Amino acid sequence: TNHKDIGTMYLWFSFAMFMVGGVMALIIRSELFQPGLQIVEPEFFNQMTTLHGLIMVFGAIMPAFVGFANWQIPMMIGAPDMAFPRMNNWSFWLLPPAGTLLILSMFVPGGSAGVGWTMYAPLTVQQGMGMDLVIFAVHILGMSSIMGSINIVTTILNMRAPGMTMMKMPLFVWTWLITAYLLIAAMPVLAGAVTMTLTDRHFGTHFFNAAGGGDPVLFQHIFWFFGHPEVYIIAIPAFGVVSQVIPAFSRKPLFGYASMVYATASIAILSFLVWAHHMYTVGMPVEAQLYYMFATMLIAVPTGVKVFNWVATMWKGSMTFETPMLFAIGFLFLFTLGGFTGLV
């Protein structure tokens, strides 16, 4: 139940899944190395696409950040451990079975679900039993994330050392508090989407079947209402890491601490209001497209605040360029460039 041991296990699990997902990526890129059918069948290629996405997002990236959270948050706020050490343990031990289910789905009759990590209906309703394993895996991964997040929120709100006020917490702690709230709000929505898929598959419902009065685009709305906050669930802890590294190697405090906290919270709230920018080609009313366009551009404002604060932190600092700082500056450059493509 020790938070450091659990953090380390998260990181090792993440590394293992990163290797598995990486091999899948290599298969995808090998196939695409030149035109035409080369080394794998189309259906297996689609399985690789699906599992690479799910394994990298839920098996590699998220557990890595949760591992850092478990390691760092208690030490950063002066707590002896997480608020619920046994639940922390359970949060981790749900992950290996979920990862096993995902990999196992390749070996059942009909193979894994070649549906893409987004699991769009109606294809997911027609797949073989591999899809059921994927749905179960997603449920378990969601349970892990939700329990881990409840633990993180409770720890940060209730177990800070005397004098450690909210506005004195390290930025990484703030970013994880906000990320944990995002996870608690978004993961049940994904669970709902895959549960509706499950009942469409086995219990005669027609949530996503147009012939039965359902709508496949409904799946996309539910999925992306999870999916866009998920993008920020992945990004915000990284913002926290960068917000620790840049002040450390600039030898001065983070510029604009309070505005960084508010900006991160603003990004989190806005992340729930922009999901349909993933769905511009499904035939939404042009008014809806316009709203999602403007709301998406609005997220650029708090994000810009963060970039300017990171740059201002380095400004006139006694900077040294050890490896972490080089990574952080590389992040800053690429993130700014990539962020502008978001506006485009």
BELBELVEN-V425750 format. One record per residue. N is the residue number from 1. SS is DSSP state (H for helix, E for strand, L for the rest). PHI is phi as a letter, one per 40 degrees, with the letter a starting at -180 (NA if undefined). Layout:
# BELBELVEN-V425750
n ss phi
N SS PHI
N SS PHI
This chain:
# BELBELVEN-V425750
n ss phi
1 L NA
2 L c
3 H c
4 H c
5 H c
6 H c
7 H d
8 H c
9 H c
10 H d
11 H c
12 H c
13 H c
14 H d
15 H c
16 H c
17 H c
18 H c
19 H c
20 H c
21 H c
22 H c
23 H c
24 H c
25 H c
26 H c
27 H c
28 H d
29 H c
30 H c
31 H c
32 L c
33 L c
34 L a
35 L c
36 L g
37 L c
38 L b
39 L b
40 L b
41 L c
42 H d
43 H c
44 H c
45 H d
46 H c
47 H c
48 H c
49 H d
50 H c
51 H c
52 H d
53 H c
54 H c
55 H c
56 H c
57 H c
58 H c
59 H b
60 H b
61 H c
62 H c
63 H c
64 H c
65 H c
66 H c
67 H c
68 H c
69 H c
70 H c
71 H c
72 H c
73 H d
74 H d
75 H c
76 H c
77 H b
78 L g
79 L b
80 L c
81 L a
82 L c
83 L c
84 L b
85 H d
86 H c
87 H c
88 H d
89 H c
90 H c
91 H d
92 H c
93 H c
94 H c
95 H c
96 H d
97 H c
98 H c
99 H c
100 H c
101 H c
102 H c
103 H c
104 H c
105 H d
106 H c
107 H b
108 L c
109 L d
110 L g
111 L g
112 L c
113 L c
114 L c
115 L b
116 L g
117 L c
118 L c
119 L f
120 L c
121 L c
122 L c
123 H c
124 H c
125 H c
126 H b
127 L c
128 L c
129 L c
130 H d
131 H c
132 H c
133 H c
134 H c
135 H c
136 H c
137 H d
138 H c
139 H d
140 H c
141 H c
142 H c
143 H d
144 H d
145 H c
146 H c
147 H c
148 H d
149 H c
150 H d
151 H c
152 H c
153 H c
154 H c
155 H d
156 H c
157 H c
158 H b
159 L b
160 L c
161 L c
162 L d
163 L g
164 L c
165 L c
166 H d
167 H c
168 H b
169 L c
170 L d
171 H d
172 H c
173 H c
174 H d
175 H c
176 H c
177 H d
178 H c
179 H c
180 H c
181 H c
182 H d
183 H c
184 H c
185 H c
186 H c
187 H c
188 H c
189 H c
190 H c
191 H d
192 H c
193 H c
194 H c
195 H c
196 H c
197 H d
198 H c
199 H c
200 H c
201 H c
202 H b
203 L b
204 L g
205 L c
206 L b
207 L d
208 L b
209 L b
210 H c
211 H c
212 H c
213 L g
214 L c
215 L a
216 H c
217 H c
218 H d
219 H d
220 H c
221 H c
222 H c
223 H c
224 H c
225 H c
226 H c
227 H c
228 H c
229 H d
230 H d
231 H d
232 H c
233 H d
234 H c
235 H c
236 H c
237 H c
238 H c
239 H d
240 H c
241 H c
242 H c
243 H c
244 H c
245 H c
246 H c
247 H c
248 H c
249 H c
250 H c
251 L f
252 L a
253 L c
254 L d
255 L c
256 L g
257 H d
258 H c
259 H c
260 H c
261 H c
262 H c
263 H c
264 H c
265 H c
266 H c
267 H d
268 H c
269 H c
270 H c
271 L c
272 L c
273 L b
274 L b
275 H d
276 H c
277 H c
278 H c
279 L b
280 L c
281 L b
282 L c
283 L g
284 L c
285 L d
286 H c
287 H c
288 H c
289 H d
290 H c
291 H d
292 H c
293 H c
294 H c
295 H c
296 H c
297 H c
298 H c
299 H c
300 H c
301 H c
302 H c
303 H c
304 H c
305 H d
306 H c
307 H c
308 H c
309 H c
310 H c
311 H c
312 H c
313 H c
314 H c
315 L d
316 L g
317 L c
318 L c
319 L c
320 L b
321 L b
322 L c
323 H d
324 H d
325 H c
326 H c
327 H c
328 H c
329 H c
330 H c
331 H d
332 H d
333 H c
334 H c
335 H c
336 H c
337 H c
338 H c
339 H c
340 H c
341 H c
342 H c
343 H c
344 L d
